[in-house]
Structure formats: structure tokens, C-alpha cells
């Protein structure tokens, strides 16, 4: 479940707070999803939170996912 800031969740507890580490890592360019996970695991230790953040970025059309190659890249 994507958590948005509200009375129950602060911004730091929300899924939105997880987006900057992913986007900063993808500034390097095209990257396999597994490698991206390894790069951001210190900032996003939960695999569930990582998937939620990726899902949100895909829904916002900030990422391009190549399902055949298993890679993501920042949509510019």
C-alpha cells in the first residue's frame, strides 16, 4: 500500500520519501532492477517499500521499465 503523508504518516514515513534515493541512483543511467535494489538497500531496507516506490514512480511516468531486459531508467 502506497503511504502518502497525512495525519497517520509523516512525510519521512511516506512512500514519497523513498523516491529521491531511487531517482538519484538512476541519474547514472539504465540499470537492472536487481542492481538498483543493491544500490539503495541502505536507504530503503524493506523490499516491499522498494517495490512500492518503484510502482509509484512508474505510475507517475518517471521511470521506463524494459520488462524483457529487467531494466529501468529515468524518463527524461
C-alpha positions as CSV (number, residue, x, y, z in Angstrom):
1,X,0.0,0.0,0.0
2,X,1.4,3.3,-1.0
3,X,1.6,5.6,2.0
4,X,1.0,9.3,1.5
5,X,1.6,11.9,4.2
6,X,-1.4,12.5,6.3
7,X,-2.5,12.5,10.0
8,X,-1.1,9.0,10.4
9,X,2.1,9.2,8.4
10,X,4.7,11.9,8.4
11,X,6.5,12.7,5.1
12,X,9.5,10.7,6.3
13,X,7.3,7.7,6.9
14,X,5.6,8.0,3.5
15,X,6.4,6.3,0.2
16,X,7.2,9.8,-1.2
17,X,10.3,10.0,1.0
18,X,11.7,6.9,-0.7
19,X,11.7,8.3,-4.2
20,X,14.8,10.6,-4.1
21,X,17.3,7.8,-3.4
22,X,16.0,5.8,-6.4
23,X,15.9,8.8,-8.7
24,X,19.4,9.9,-7.7
25,X,20.8,6.4,-8.4
26,X,19.1,6.3,-11.8
27,X,20.8,9.5,-12.8
28,X,23.7,7.2,-13.7
29,X,21.6,5.8,-16.5
30,X,20.0,2.5,-17.4
31,X,20.2,-0.1,-14.6
32,X,18.9,-3.6,-13.9
33,X,16.3,-3.7,-11.2
34,X,18.4,-6.1,-9.0
35,X,21.4,-3.7,-9.2
36,X,19.2,-0.7,-8.4
37,X,18.0,-2.6,-5.3
38,X,21.5,-3.3,-4.2
39,X,22.4,0.4,-4.6
40,X,19.5,1.7,-2.5
41,X,19.2,-1.0,0.1
42,X,20.7,1.2,2.8
43,X,18.2,3.9,2.2
44,X,15.3,1.5,1.6
45,X,15.9,-1.7,3.6
46,X,12.4,-3.1,3.0
47,X,11.9,-4.9,-0.3
48,X,8.2,-4.1,-0.1
49,X,8.9,-0.4,0.3
50,X,11.3,-0.6,-2.6
51,X,8.6,-2.2,-4.9
52,X,6.0,0.4,-3.7
53,X,8.4,3.3,-4.5
54,X,9.1,1.8,-8.0
55,X,5.4,1.3,-8.6
56,X,4.7,4.9,-7.7
57,X,7.5,6.2,-10.0
58,X,6.1,4.0,-12.8
59,X,2.6,5.3,-12.2
60,X,3.9,8.9,-12.3
61,X,5.8,8.0,-15.6
62,X,9.1,9.0,-14.1
63,X,10.6,5.6,-15.0
64,X,10.8,3.5,-18.1
65,X,10.7,-0.3,-17.4
66,X,12.0,-2.7,-20.0
67,X,10.4,-6.0,-18.9
68,X,12.3,-8.1,-21.4
69,X,15.7,-7.0,-20.1
70,X,14.6,-6.3,-16.5
71,X,16.0,-2.8,-16.5
72,X,14.7,0.6,-15.5
73,X,15.8,4.1,-16.5
74,X,14.9,7.6,-15.5
75,X,12.4,9.1,-18.0
76,X,13.8,12.4,-19.1
